[in-house]
Amino acid sequence: MSSVAKAFAQHRREQVVRPQPQAVATESTPLLPWKSVRHGEPPPVMFQVRFQVGSFRSFAYGDLREVYFRDAGHVELGVHGMSPQIITLEGRNLRELAEYLSSGLVYWIEESDPRSIDVPESSPWIDRIRIEPLRNPG
């Protein structure tokens, strides 16, 4: 009988369902110019676009209608809220960001600080963010 009790003790719910460990930022982890959802967090309703001057604008994911990835340094977001707008992200190594945005998993995006040193060329970087109204042809 003790072997049955021991088997149940080894398979209790607390031990079977454990919380996933969260990634801890270390000095070897590059700082990304965006923050995405981690495992287990609910997806955000809105995302922020942060500028170097300290200002920011927020957009609803429900208004994000298009993510256009031209190359590793150019991403366009078509936002059709109160007025249609195009958000252009220019930089390098932005494929992962485009994929996260397409899935609605980004909290914020920010322009990278040009004074940052020791940023490897392989790290993602956003030189410039532009927000322009979308003009209808004709």
N, C-alpha and C positions, 0 to 999 in steps of 0.2 A: 504494500500500500504506500510505503514511503517513496517508491520509485514513481508512482503516479502523481503524487503531490509535488515531487521534484520536477517532473515534466511540465506540470501546469505552472509552476513558479518560473520556469525558464521561458515560457511563452505568454507571459502576461502582457496586456495591452500597452502598458507604459514602456516596455522594452521593445515591442514590435514596432510601434509608431513613435519614432524619435524625430525631433525637429532637425531640419537640415542645418549644418553649420554654415554660417555666413562668411563670405570672403572678407578677409581683413586686408586693408590697403597697407602695403609695405613700401619701402623706398624703391624697390625694384619695379613696382607696378607703375606704369606711366599714368599721369593725370590726363584724363579724357576731357574734351571740351563739351561733354554732355553727361547727364546722369540718367541711367536706365533702370528699369524695374529689376529688382533682385528676385531670386527664387522665393515664391510664397507671398509676395506683395501683390496687392490688387492693382490692376492697370489704372493709370491716371485718366481723369476726364479731360484735363487740359494739359498743354505743354507751354513752357515759357521760352522766349527768345531773349537772351541777355546780351547787351551791348557793352563795349569797353568803357563807355562813359558812365555806366552804372544804371542806366535805364533798362526797362524790360517791357515786353508785351506778351500777353497770354492769348492762346488760341485754343478753341475747343477741338478735340479730336473728331467730334461729329461734323465739323466744318472742313476737315482735311479731306479733300476729294482726290488728290493726285500726288504721288511722289515720283518725280522723274530723276533718275540717276543717269547722268550722261557719261561721266567718267569718274575716276577716283577723287577728283578735286572739284566736282560740280554737282550739286543736288538742288532741285527745285521742288517746292511744295506749293500745290494749288489749294488755297483756302477760300471757300465760298461761304462766308458768313454774312454779315450785314452788307458788306461790299466785297466783291471778288478781289483777291490779292494773290500775288506770287511772292514767296519767300525764297530768296536765292542764297545758298550757302556755298562759299568758295574757300577752298583750302586743299588739303591732301588727305589721302587714306580715309575717305568718308563712306565707303561701301557699308561697313557695319552700322553706321548711323542711319543710312538710308533704309536698311533692313529693319532696324528697330523702330523707326518712324512708321514704316509701312505696317508694322504689327501693333502700333499704338503703345509702345513700351518706353517712351522717353519722357522724363519729367521736365528737363530743361536742356537748352543748347546755348552755348555762349561763345563769343568771339575770343580767340586765344590772345593772350597778352604778348605783344611783340618783344617785350623786355625779358621774357622767359629765356633762360639759357639752358644748355645741356638737354635740349629736347631732341631725341634722335629723329632722323628723317623717316623712320618707319612708324613713328607715332602719329595718330590722327591730329589734325590741326585745322582750325577754322580761321582764315585770314579776315574774312568779311562776311557780314550778313546784310542783305538788302531786302526791304519790304516795299513792293511797288504795287499800285493798283493794276488790276487786270483790265485791259481795254478790249472792248468788243470790236472786231474788225467791221468796218463799214459805216 
